[in-house]
Amino acid sequence: VSHAVGCALLSALFHVITFGLKGEQRAGTLAQNINTVLSLGFAIGLAVLGSTGLSQCKVSRLARADWSLSKFRGSVPLLLQTLMFVQIVPSVCGLLDRDVARIRTAVLLGSGIPLVVSLIWSAVGIALVPFSAEAWEDPVQVLLRSGGGQIQRVMLLLSFTAIGTTLIGTYMILGEFFDDVVDQSRVNSMARNKAFGAHPSRGPPTSLSSRLSDPAVVRFGSALLSSLPPLMLACLGPRLYYIALSFAGAYPLTVVFFITPPLLLAMQRRGLKAERREEKSDLSRRRPGRVQADSRIF
């Protein structure tokens, strides 16, 4: 099976699981149950890989490291990209009905478990794969090619479950995003249609705009927007995946999650301090004799 055909088959399979045949469902029970099964399968596969490959692991390989500036700069964007799971937090909030206690528990467990899994996988992968200073290869590809029958089967299970959970989570995020975008466009279109009705000289609403206002068409379109662009990019070649990860980790992710939040927090705190100063000045003008007492409150 060629790379493009494999990408298309996997994308179509998990598109139907996440959105349904007509794109009518969002974060349905089927997608949640399959995602749970895939996550459990990944954990089982990782445990089997550790137990099966334990005899082939060489602990001395864990001590190797390259802290040169060029390798460090290339690794940091990929490391930051592993934190992109925070993008699914809005979906988690919706699924848990905005219950703060349950959301906090889900986020802590949902981020702690992948951290442990990533550390175990990194240790096992490094200990199993021989180091080559001349050419870097993906440890998954090395183990699939020369890891032996049992390890190859386990690696196929790990690869499929990892791809499946990633696609389901990504499609859920993109589906909600495009739903919001299309809904807002539909609201703007309805406002324009009302304006057309008020001014007949501008003409009635077109049949196309009427069809686009159909909720079923809207949900089907947003579902396609969630899966087709990633599929088209994936079909261009596997190396593009690493290029995209590096770019996303170096620029958009860094700006959105590491630069913007502290700046917004600083602006919010500055605004709160300004409000408190104004409240102090108002109190001092109204009650000159109680300025000292009021200042202790703030």
C-alpha positions in Angstrom: 0.0 0.0 0.0 1.4 3.4 -1.0 1.9 6.2 1.5 -0.9 8.3 0.0 -3.4 5.4 0.0 -2.6 4.5 3.6 -3.1 8.1 4.7 -6.5 8.2 2.8 -7.7 5.0 4.3 -6.8 6.0 7.9 -8.2 9.5 7.5 -11.5 8.2 6.1 -11.8 5.6 8.8 -11.3 8.0 11.7 -13.3 10.7 10.0 -16.4 8.4 10.0 -15.7 7.4 13.6 -15.5 11.0 14.8 -18.1 12.7 12.6 -20.3 9.9 11.2 -21.0 9.4 7.5 -22.9 12.7 7.1 -20.8 14.7 9.5 -23.7 15.0 11.9 -22.0 13.9 15.2 -19.5 15.7 17.4 -17.5 13.9 20.1 -20.1 11.1 20.0 -20.1 8.0 22.2 -18.6 5.9 19.5 -15.6 8.2 19.1 -15.1 8.4 22.8 -15.3 4.6 23.3 -12.9 3.9 20.4 -10.5 6.5 21.7 -10.5 4.8 25.1 -9.9 1.4 23.5 -7.1 2.7 21.4 -5.5 4.4 24.5 -5.8 1.2 26.4 -4.3 -0.7 23.4 -1.3 1.7 23.3 -0.7 1.2 27.0 -0.8 -2.6 26.7 1.5 -2.5 23.6 4.0 -0.3 25.5 4.0 -2.8 28.4 4.5 -5.7 26.0 7.2 -3.9 24.2 9.0 -3.2 27.5 8.7 -6.8 28.6 9.6 -8.3 25.2 12.5 -6.0 24.4 13.9 -5.9 27.9 16.4 -8.6 27.1 17.5 -6.6 24.0 17.7 -3.2 25.8 21.2 -1.8 26.6 21.1 0.6 29.5 24.4 2.1 28.4 22.6 3.7 25.4 20.5 5.8 27.8 23.7 7.8 28.7 24.3 9.1 25.2 23.4 12.7 24.5 24.2 15.4 22.1 23.9 18.9 23.7 25.3 20.8 20.8 23.5 24.0 20.0 22.3 22.8 16.6 20.7 19.7 18.0 19.2 21.5 20.9 17.6 24.2 18.7 16.1 21.4 16.5 14.7 19.5 19.5 13.1 22.3 21.4 10.2 23.0 18.9 9.4 19.3 18.8 9.4 19.2 22.6 7.1 22.2 22.8 4.8 20.5 20.3 4.2 17.7 22.7 2.3 20.2 24.9 -0.3 20.8 22.2 -2.7 18.5 24.1 -3.9 21.8 25.8 -5.8 22.5 22.6 -8.3 19.9 23.6 -9.1 21.5 26.9 -12.2 23.4 25.5 -13.6 20.1 24.3 -13.0 18.6 27.7 -14.8 21.5 29.4 -17.8 21.0 27.1 -17.9 17.2 27.7 -17.7 17.7 31.5 -20.4 20.5 31.6 -18.0 23.2 32.9 -17.5 21.3 36.2 -14.3 22.9 37.5 -13.4 20.0 39.8 -13.9 17.3 37.2 -12.1 19.4 34.5 -9.1 19.9 36.8 -8.9 16.1 37.6 -9.2 15.3 33.9 -6.5 17.7 32.9 -4.1 16.5 35.6 -4.6 12.9 34.9 -4.8 13.4 31.1 -1.5 15.2 31.1 0.3 13.1 33.8 -0.4 9.7 32.1 1.0 10.7 28.7 4.0 12.2 30.4 4.8 8.8 32.1 4.1 7.0 28.8 6.3 9.3 26.9 9.2 8.9 29.3 8.8 5.1 29.2 8.6 5.0 25.4 11.7 7.3 25.1 13.7 5.1 27.5 12.7 1.9 25.7 13.2 3.3 22.2 16.7 4.7 23.0 17.8 1.5 24.8 16.6 -0.7 21.9 17.9 1.2 18.9 21.6 1.4 18.1 23.1 4.8 17.8 24.3 6.0 14.5 26.3 9.2 14.3 26.3 9.3 10.5 22.5 9.1 9.8 19.5 9.7 12.1 16.6 7.4 11.7 13.2 7.2 13.3 13.3 4.6 16.1 9.9 3.3 15.1 11.1 2.7 11.5 14.2 0.9 12.8 12.2 -1.4 15.1 9.6 -2.1 12.4 12.4 -3.1 10.0 14.8 -5.0 12.2 13.2 -5.5 15.6 12.1 -9.1 15.2 8.7 -10.7 14.8 7.2 -9.9 18.2 8.6 -6.4 18.4 7.4 -5.6 14.9 3.9 -6.7 15.7 3.9 -4.6 18.9 5.3 -1.6 17.0 2.5 -1.9 14.5 -0.1 -1.9 17.3 1.6 1.1 18.9 1.7 3.0 15.6 -1.9 2.3 14.8 -3.2 3.2 18.3 -1.1 6.4 18.4 -2.3 7.5 15.0 -5.9 6.7 15.9 -6.0 8.7 19.1 -4.2 11.6 17.5 -6.6 11.8 14.6 -9.7 11.5 16.8 -8.5 14.3 19.1 -7.4 16.5 16.2 -10.6 16.0 14.3 -12.6 16.8 17.5 -10.7 20.1 18.0 -10.9 21.1 14.3 -14.6 20.2 14.1 -15.5 22.5 17.0 -13.4 25.2 15.6 -14.9 25.1 12.1 -18.4 24.7 13.6 -17.9 28.1 15.4 -16.5 29.7 12.2 -19.3 28.4 10.0 -22.0 29.3 12.6 -20.7 32.9 12.7 -20.6 33.1 9.0 -24.2 31.8 8.9 -25.3 34.5 11.4 -23.7 37.1 9.2 -25.4 35.7 6.2 -28.8 35.8 7.9 -28.2 39.4 8.8 -27.4 40.2 5.1 -30.5 38.3 4.0 -32.6 40.5 6.3 -31.1 43.5 4.8 -31.9 42.2 1.3 -35.5 41.7 2.4 -35.7 45.3 3.6 -34.3 46.5 0.3 -35.9 44.5 -2.6 -33.8 46.4 -5.1 -30.7 44.5 -3.9 -32.4 41.2 -4.8 -33.6 38.2 -2.8 -31.3 35.7 -1.0 -29.8 33.2 -3.4 -30.5 29.5 -3.3 -26.8 28.8 -2.5 -27.0 31.0 0.6 -30.2 29.2 1.6 -28.6 25.8 1.3 -25.5 27.0 3.3 -27.9 28.0 6.1 -29.0 24.3 6.4 -27.5 23.0 9.7 -26.9 19.5 8.1 -24.9 21.1 5.2 -23.0 23.3 7.7 -22.0 20.4 9.9 -21.0 18.2 6.9 -18.9 21.1 5.5 -17.1 21.8 8.7 -16.4 18.0 9.1 -14.8 17.9 5.7 -12.7 21.0 6.5 -11.5 19.2 9.6 -10.1 16.2 7.8 -9.4 17.0 4.1 -6.6 19.7 4.6 -4.6 17.5 7.0 -5.0 14.5 4.6 -3.8 16.6 1.6 -0.7 17.7 3.6 0.0 14.1 4.8 -0.1 12.8 1.3 2.8 15.0 0.3 5.2 12.8 2.2 6.2 11.6 5.7 9.1 14.1 6.0 6.7 17.0 5.9 5.4 15.8 9.3 8.6 16.7 11.0 8.9 20.0 9.2 5.4 20.9 10.2 6.0 19.9 13.8 9.2 22.0 14.0 7.5 25.0 12.5 4.4 24.7 14.7 6.5 24.3 17.8 8.9 27.1 17.0 6.3 29.8 16.1 2.5 29.4 16.5 2.7 27.2 19.6 5.4 29.3 21.3 3.4 32.5 20.6 0.0 31.1 21.6 0.9 29.2 24.7 4.2 30.6 26.0 4.3 34.3 25.1 0.6 35.4 24.9 -0.6 34.0 28.3 2.0 35.8 30.4 1.4 39.0 28.5 -2.3 38.8 29.0 -1.9 38.0 32.7 0.5 40.9 33.1 -2.1 43.2 31.5 -4.9 41.9 33.6 -2.9 42.4 36.8 -1.9 45.9 35.7 -5.6 46.7 35.2 -6.6 45.3 38.6 -3.9 47.4 40.3 -5.2 50.5 38.5 -8.8 49.7 39.6 -7.6 49.3 43.2 -5.8 52.6 43.1 -8.9 54.3 41.8 -11.0 52.7 44.6 -8.5 53.9 47.2 -8.6 57.5 45.9 -12.4 57.4 45.8 -12.5 56.1 49.4 -10.0 58.8 50.5 -12.1 61.5 49.0 -15.3 60.2 50.6 -13.9 59.3 54.1 -10.7 61.1 54.8 -10.5 59.9 58.4 -10.6 56.2 57.3 -7.9 56.1 54.7 -5.5 54.1 56.8 -8.2 51.5 57.7 -9.3 51.2 54.1 -5.8 50.8 52.8 -5.4 47.6 55.0 -8.3 46.0 53.1 -6.5 46.4 49.8 
